[in-house]
Amino acid sequence: MVSIVRAPEPAAGGAESIRSRPGAALRGQIIAYHGYRLPEGRPRSRLEVPDGVVTVVIALAGGLSLTAGGPPQGASSFLSGLRTTATRGEHAGGLHGIEVTFSPLGAYRTFGIPMRYFTEAFVDLSDLLGRTAALLVEQLRQADSWADRFALLDAVFLSCRDKGGTVSPEVGEALRRLHADSRPEALSRISSEVGWSPRHLRACFGQQVGLAPKAVARVARLQRALRLQSLGLDGAKVAAFGGFHDQAHCIREFKAMTGLTPSRFAAHRGGLPPGSALDRVAGRVTSLLLPDDA
């Protein structure tokens, strides 16, 4: 059974936002489905920060302009891989589609393609699913309800999983440990604990995760800093509890990965808690709305 939670965007004004967990067989592989419909004439500019998940966007109407360290590029249905820098997404309204958020290992199990090919990249849905992509989009457009659309996605991704990649237990354990302790000095210890050399662990992370262990730790530290900042902690405590060397290290990483200082990010965020209606992942700070002059 599909479990649906209605979560209207801030200042929705006719917007529709429907979130659902996948079917039981896909939980742990797919984090969530998010169906959305935004009315015409409501342009938006969003900043999407590194969040440690792989996102597939399936456009049913409208398109996006994405800027990530280069010139803007148009996109409709695509996969966004793991990133260590922010993406600016803009649209003119009239959007209708679905976001599917995967855990990194879940994406590898589904698509079976070395995840390093997706890192810091946007990959067209047709390159992932071939001719199935166009058929899927059309079936989703014709579906009568969000529940029907999410059930269709369950069926498609379950069939993909049979052809996907096999995850190494050591990679899964190292990833879990990195999220628990992302301090720079923890990397060599974690490699030793799973019984692999740092070089072999990096190679397997490139295949099954996309980012190297060091980059995974950077994203985990950023997410921890964002959560701590949302609790109202000052900069020194955010750095200390977030696993950074010091406050200067925290600020440098914040700017490198989001393009904003911590104070400017907090001002644009407007006090929203992690996992708000604006965010793609429960418990994480993934997005903020940018003012027109940002």
VENJONOR-V426061 format. One record per residue. N is the residue number from 0. RES is the residue in three letters. SS is DSSP state (H for helix, E for strand, L for the rest). PHI is phi as a letter, one per 40 degrees, with the letter a starting at -180 (NA if undefined). D_LAST is the distance of its C-alpha to the last C-alpha in Angstrom with 1 decimal. Layout:
n->N res->RES ss->SS phi->PHI d_last->D_LAST
n->N res->RES ss->SS phi->PHI d_last->D_LAST
This chain:
n->0 res->MET ss->L phi->NA d_last->42.2
n->1 res->VAL ss->L phi->c d_last->38.5
n->2 res->SER ss->L phi->c d_last->36.9
n->3 res->ILE ss->E phi->b d_last->34.1
n->4 res->VAL ss->E phi->b d_last->31.6
n->5 res->ARG ss->E phi->c d_last->29.7
n->6 res->ALA ss->L phi->b d_last->26.2
n->7 res->PRO ss->L phi->c d_last->24.1
n->8 res->GLU ss->L phi->c d_last->20.4
n->9 res->PRO ss->L phi->d d_last->18.8
n->10 res->ALA ss->L phi->f d_last->19.3
n->11 res->ALA ss->L phi->d d_last->21.2
n->12 res->GLY ss->L phi->f d_last->22.6
n->13 res->GLY ss->L phi->g d_last->24.9
n->14 res->ALA ss->L phi->c d_last->23.1
n->15 res->GLU ss->E phi->b d_last->25.5
n->16 res->SER ss->E phi->a d_last->25.1
n->17 res->ILE ss->E phi->b d_last->28.3
n->18 res->ARG ss->E phi->b d_last->28.7
n->19 res->SER ss->E phi->a d_last->32.0
n->20 res->ARG ss->L phi->c d_last->33.7
n->21 res->PRO ss->L phi->c d_last->35.6
n->22 res->GLY ss->L phi->c d_last->39.3
n->23 res->ALA ss->H phi->d d_last->41.2
n->24 res->ALA ss->H phi->c d_last->42.1
n->25 res->LEU ss->H phi->b d_last->38.5
n->26 res->ARG ss->E phi->c d_last->37.2
n->27 res->GLY ss->L phi->g d_last->36.2
n->28 res->GLN ss->L phi->c d_last->35.3
n->29 res->ILE ss->E phi->b d_last->32.8
n->30 res->ILE ss->E phi->c d_last->30.8
n->31 res->ALA ss->E phi->a d_last->29.8
n->32 res->TYR ss->E phi->b d_last->29.3
n->33 res->HIS ss->E phi->b d_last->26.5
n->34 res->GLY ss->E phi->c d_last->27.1
n->35 res->TYR ss->E phi->a d_last->24.5
n->36 res->ARG ss->E phi->a d_last->24.4
n->37 res->LEU ss->L phi->b d_last->21.5
n->38 res->PRO ss->L phi->c d_last->22.6
n->39 res->GLU ss->E phi->c d_last->22.0
n->40 res->GLY ss->E phi->g d_last->19.5
n->41 res->ARG ss->E phi->b d_last->16.9
n->42 res->PRO ss->E phi->c d_last->13.9
n->43 res->ARG ss->E phi->b d_last->11.7
n->44 res->SER ss->E phi->b d_last->9.0
n->45 res->ARG ss->E phi->b d_last->10.1
n->46 res->LEU ss->E phi->b d_last->10.2
n->47 res->GLU ss->E phi->b d_last->13.9
n->48 res->VAL ss->L phi->c d_last->15.3
n->49 res->PRO ss->L phi->d d_last->18.9
n->50 res->ASP ss->L phi->b d_last->21.3
n->51 res->GLY ss->L phi->g d_last->24.7
n->52 res->VAL ss->E phi->b d_last->25.4
n->53 res->VAL ss->E phi->b d_last->26.0
n->54 res->THR ss->E phi->b d_last->24.6
n->55 res->VAL ss->E phi->b d_last->26.2
n->56 res->VAL ss->E phi->b d_last->24.5
n->57 res->ILE ss->E phi->b d_last->27.0
n->58 res->ALA ss->E phi->c d_last->25.8
n->59 res->LEU ss->E phi->b d_last->28.3
n->60 res->ALA ss->E phi->a d_last->26.3
n->61 res->GLY ss->L phi->g d_last->23.0
n->62 res->GLY ss->L phi->a d_last->21.0
n->63 res->LEU ss->E phi->b d_last->17.7
n->64 res->SER ss->E phi->b d_last->15.7
n->65 res->LEU ss->E phi->b d_last->15.1
n->66 res->THR ss->E phi->b d_last->13.5
n->67 res->ALA ss->L phi->a d_last->15.1
n->68 res->GLY ss->L phi->g d_last->15.9
n->69 res->GLY ss->L phi->a d_last->17.0
n->70 res->PRO ss->L phi->c d_last->16.7
n->71 res->PRO ss->L phi->d d_last->15.6
n->72 res->GLN ss->E phi->b d_last->18.7
n->73 res->GLY ss->E phi->c d_last->20.0
n->74 res->ALA ss->E phi->a d_last->21.5
n->75 res->SER ss->L phi->b d_last->23.6
n->76 res->SER ss->L phi->b d_last->26.1
n->77 res->PHE ss->E phi->a d_last->25.5
n->78 res->LEU ss->E phi->b d_last->25.8
n->79 res->SER ss->E phi->b d_last->23.0
n->80 res->GLY ss->L phi->c d_last->24.9
n->81 res->LEU ss->L phi->c d_last->24.3
n->82 res->ARG ss->L phi->b d_last->21.4
n->83 res->THR ss->L phi->b d_last->20.6
n->84 res->THR ss->L phi->b d_last->17.0
n->85 res->ALA ss->L phi->c d_last->14.1
n->86 res->THR ss->E phi->b d_last->13.5
n->87 res->ARG ss->E phi->b d_last->10.6
n->88 res->GLY ss->E phi->b d_last->12.5
n->89 res->GLU ss->E phi->b d_last->12.1
n->90 res->HIS ss->E phi->a d_last->14.9
n->91 res->ALA ss->E phi->b d_last->16.3
n->92 res->GLY ss->E phi->g d_last->18.5
n->93 res->GLY ss->L phi->g d_last->22.1
n->94 res->LEU ss->L phi->c d_last->21.8
n->95 res->HIS ss->E phi->a d_last->25.0
n->96 res->GLY ss->E phi->a d_last->25.8
n->97 res->ILE ss->E phi->b d_last->26.6
n->98 res->GLU ss->E phi->b d_last->25.0
n->99 res->VAL ss->E phi->b d_last->27.7
n->100 res->THR ss->E phi->b d_last->27.0
n->101 res->PHE ss->E phi->b d_last->29.6
n->102 res->SER ss->E phi->c d_last->30.6
n->103 res->PRO ss->H phi->d d_last->30.7
n->104 res->LEU ss->H phi->c d_last->34.5
n->105 res->GLY ss->H phi->c d_last->34.6
n->106 res->ALA ss->H phi->c d_last->32.8
n->107 res->TYR ss->H phi->c d_last->35.3
n->108 res->ARG ss->H phi->c d_last->38.2
n->109 res->THR ss->H phi->c d_last->36.9
n->110 res->PHE ss->H phi->c d_last->36.2
n->111 res->GLY ss->L phi->g d_last->38.4
n->112 res->ILE ss->L phi->b d_last->36.3
n->113 res->PRO ss->L phi->d d_last->35.6
n->114 res->MET ss->H phi->c d_last->32.2
n->115 res->ARG ss->H phi->c d_last->31.2
n->116 res->TYR ss->H phi->c d_last->30.8
n->117 res->PHE ss->L phi->c d_last->27.9
n->118 res->THR ss->L phi->c d_last->26.1
n->119 res->GLU ss->L phi->f d_last->22.5
n->120 res->ALA ss->L phi->b d_last->23.5
n->121 res->PHE ss->E phi->b d_last->23.3
n->122 res->VAL ss->E phi->b d_last->26.9
n->123 res->ASP ss->E phi->c d_last->28.0
n->124 res->LEU ss->H phi->d d_last->30.1
n->125 res->SER ss->H phi->c d_last->33.1
n->126 res->ASP ss->H phi->c d_last->33.3
n->127 res->LEU ss->H phi->c d_last->33.7
n->128 res->LEU ss->H phi->b d_last->36.0
n->129 res->GLY ss->L phi->g d_last->37.6
n->130 res->ARG ss->L phi->c d_last->39.1
n->131 res->THR ss->H phi->c d_last->38.6
n->132 res->ALA ss->H phi->c d_last->34.9
n->133 res->ALA ss->H phi->c d_last->35.4
n->134 res->LEU ss->H phi->c d_last->38.2
n->135 res->LEU ss->H phi->c d_last->36.1
n->136 res->VAL ss->H phi->d d_last->33.3
n->137 res->GLU ss->H phi->c d_last->36.0
n->138 res->GLN ss->H phi->c d_last->37.8
n->139 res->LEU ss->H phi->c d_last->34.6
n->140 res->ARG ss->H phi->c d_last->34.0
n->141 res->GLN ss->H phi->c d_last->37.6
n->142 res->ALA ss->L phi->c d_last->37.8
n->143 res->ASP ss->L phi->c d_last->38.6
n->144 res->SER ss->L phi->a d_last->36.5
n->145 res->TRP ss->H phi->c d_last->33.9
n->146 res->ALA ss->H phi->c d_last->36.8
n->147 res->ASP ss->H phi->c d_last->38.4
n->148 res->ARG ss->H phi->c d_last->35.3
n->149 res->PHE ss->H phi->c d_last->35.0
n->150 res->ALA ss->H phi->c d_last->38.7
n->151 res->LEU ss->H phi->c d_last->38.5
n->152 res->LEU ss->H phi->c d_last->35.8
n->153 res->ASP ss->H phi->d d_last->38.1
n->154 res->ALA ss->H phi->c d_last->40.9
n->155 res->VAL ss->H phi->c d_last->39.0
n->156 res->PHE ss->H phi->c d_last->37.6
n->157 res->LEU ss->H phi->c d_last->41.0
n->158 res->SER ss->H phi->c d_last->42.6
n->159 res->CYS ss->H phi->c d_last->40.2
n->160 res->ARG ss->H phi->c d_last->40.9
n->161 res->ASP ss->L phi->c d_last->44.5
n->162 res->LYS ss->L phi->b d_last->43.4
n->163 res->GLY ss->L phi->c d_last->40.7
n->164 res->GLY ss->L phi->c d_last->40.8
n->165 res->THR ss->L phi->b d_last->42.7
n->166 res->VAL ss->L phi->c d_last->40.9
n->167 res->SER ss->L phi->c d_last->42.7
n->168 res->PRO ss->H phi->d d_last->43.4
n->169 res->GLU ss->H phi->c d_last->42.6
n->170 res->VAL ss->H phi->c d_last->39.1
n->171 res->GLY ss->H phi->c d_last->38.6
n->172 res->GLU ss->H phi->c d_last->40.0
n->173 res->ALA ss->H phi->c d_last->38.0
n->174 res->LEU ss->H phi->c d_last->34.8
n->175 res->ARG ss->H phi->c d_last->35.8
n->176 res->ARG ss->H phi->c d_last->36.7
n->177 res->LEU ss->H phi->c d_last->33.5
n->178 res->HIS ss->H phi->c d_last->31.5
n->179 res->ALA ss->H phi->c d_last->34.0
n->180 res->ASP ss->L phi->a d_last->33.9
n->181 res->SER ss->L phi->b d_last->31.0
n->182 res->ARG ss->L phi->c d_last->31.9
n->183 res->PRO ss->L phi->d d_last->32.2
n->184 res->GLU ss->L phi->c d_last->35.9
n->185 res->ALA ss->H phi->c d_last->36.6
n->186 res->LEU ss->H phi->c d_last->36.2
n->187 res->SER ss->H phi->c d_last->39.6
n->188 res->ARG ss->H phi->c d_last->41.3
n->189 res->ILE ss->H phi->c d_last->39.9
n->190 res->SER ss->H phi->d d_last->41.0
n->191 res->SER ss->H phi->c d_last->44.5
n->192 res->GLU ss->H phi->c d_last->44.6
n->193 res->VAL ss->L phi->c d_last->44.2
n->194 res->GLY ss->L phi->g d_last->46.8
n->195 res->TRP ss->L phi->b d_last->44.9
n->196 res->SER ss->L phi->c d_last->44.1
n->197 res->PRO ss->H phi->d d_last->40.5
n->198 res->ARG ss->H phi->c d_last->40.8
n->199 res->HIS ss->H phi->c d_last->42.1
n->200 res->LEU ss->H phi->c d_last->39.5
n->201 res->ARG ss->H phi->c d_last->36.6
n->202 res->ALA ss->H phi->c d_last->38.3
n->203 res->CYS ss->H phi->c d_last->38.7
n->204 res->PHE ss->H phi->c d_last->35.2
n->205 res->GLY ss->H phi->d d_last->34.1
n->206 res->GLN ss->H phi->c d_last->36.4
n->207 res->GLN ss->H phi->b d_last->35.8
n->208 res->VAL ss->L phi->b d_last->32.4
n->209 res->GLY ss->L phi->h d_last->30.3
n->210 res->LEU ss->L phi->c d_last->28.9
n->211 res->ALA ss->L phi->c d_last->31.3
n->212 res->PRO ss->H phi->d d_last->32.3
n->213 res->LYS ss->H phi->c d_last->30.4
n->214 res->ALA ss->H phi->c d_last->27.1
n->215 res->VAL ss->H phi->d d_last->28.0
n->216 res->ALA ss->H phi->c d_last->28.5
n->217 res->ARG ss->H phi->c d_last->25.1
n->218 res->VAL ss->H phi->c d_last->23.4
n->219 res->ALA ss->H phi->c d_last->25.9
n->220 res->ARG ss->H phi->c d_last->25.1
n->221 res->LEU ss->H phi->c d_last->21.4
n->222 res->GLN ss->H phi->c d_last->22.2
n->223 res->ARG ss->H phi->c d_last->24.7
n->224 res->ALA ss->H phi->c d_last->22.3
n->225 res->LEU ss->H phi->c d_last->19.8
n->226 res->ARG ss->H phi->c d_last->22.9
n->227 res->LEU ss->H phi->c d_last->24.2
n->228 res->GLN ss->H phi->c d_last->21.1
n->229 res->SER ss->H phi->c d_last->21.0
n->230 res->LEU ss->L phi->c d_last->24.6
n->231 res->GLY ss->L phi->g d_last->23.7
n->232 res->LEU ss->L phi->c d_last->25.2
n->233 res->ASP ss->L phi->c d_last->24.3
n->234 res->GLY ss->H phi->d d_last->23.0
n->235 res->ALA ss->H phi->c d_last->26.6
n->236 res->LYS ss->H phi->c d_last->27.8
n->237 res->VAL ss->H phi->d d_last->25.0
n->238 res->ALA ss->H phi->c d_last->25.9
n->239 res->ALA ss->H phi->c d_last->29.6
n->240 res->PHE ss->H phi->c d_last->29.7
n->241 res->GLY ss->H phi->c d_last->27.2
n->242 res->GLY ss->L phi->g d_last->29.4
n->243 res->PHE ss->L phi->c d_last->27.7
n->244 res->HIS ss->L phi->c d_last->29.9
n->245 res->ASP ss->L phi->a d_last->28.3
n->246 res->GLN ss->H phi->c d_last->25.1
n->247 res->ALA ss->H phi->c d_last->24.0
n->248 res->HIS ss->H phi->c d_last->24.5
n->249 res->CYS ss->H phi->c d_last->22.4
n->250 res->ILE ss->H phi->c d_last->19.4
n->251 res->ARG ss->H phi->c d_last->19.8
n->252 res->GLU ss->H phi->c d_last->20.0
n->253 res->PHE ss->H phi->d d_last->17.1
n->254 res->LYS ss->H phi->c d_last->14.8
n->255 res->ALA ss->H phi->c d_last->16.7
n->256 res->MET ss->H phi->c d_last->16.5
n->257 res->THR ss->H phi->b d_last->13.0
n->258 res->GLY ss->L phi->g d_last->11.0
n->259 res->LEU ss->L phi->b d_last->10.4
n->260 res->THR ss->L phi->c d_last->13.1
n->261 res->PRO ss->H phi->d d_last->15.1
n->262 res->SER ss->H phi->c d_last->14.3
n->263 res->ARG ss->H phi->c d_last->10.5
n->264 res->PHE ss->H phi->c d_last->11.2
n->265 res->ALA ss->H phi->c d_last->13.9
n->266 res->ALA ss->H phi->c d_last->11.9
n->267 res->HIS ss->H phi->c d_last->9.6
n->268 res->ARG ss->H phi->c d_last->12.9
n->269 res->GLY ss->L phi->g d_last->14.7
n->270 res->GLY ss->L phi->g d_last->18.0
n->271 res->LEU ss->L phi->c d_last->18.7
n->272 res->PRO ss->L phi->c d_last->21.6
n->273 res->PRO ss->L phi->d d_last->21.9
n->274 res->GLY ss->L phi->g d_last->23.1
n->275 res->SER ss->L phi->c d_last->21.5
n->276 res->ALA ss->L phi->c d_last->21.5
n->277 res->LEU ss->L phi->c d_last->17.9
n->278 res->ASP ss->L phi->c d_last->19.4
n->279 res->ARG ss->L phi->c d_last->21.6
n->280 res->VAL ss->L phi->b d_last->24.2
n->281 res->ALA ss->L phi->d d_last->26.2
n->282 res->GLY ss->L phi->g d_last->25.8
n->283 res->ARG ss->L phi->b d_last->22.7
n->284 res->VAL ss->L phi->c d_last->19.0
n->285 res->THR ss->L phi->b d_last->17.6
n->286 res->SER ss->E phi->a d_last->14.4
n->287 res->LEU ss->E phi->a d_last->11.6
n->288 res->LEU ss->E phi->c d_last->9.8
n->289 res->LEU ss->L phi->c d_last->6.0
n->290 res->PRO ss->L phi->c d_last->5.4
n->291 res->ASP ss->L phi->c d_last->5.7
n->292 res->ASP ss->L phi->c d_last->3.8
n->293 res->ALA ss->L phi->c d_last->0.0
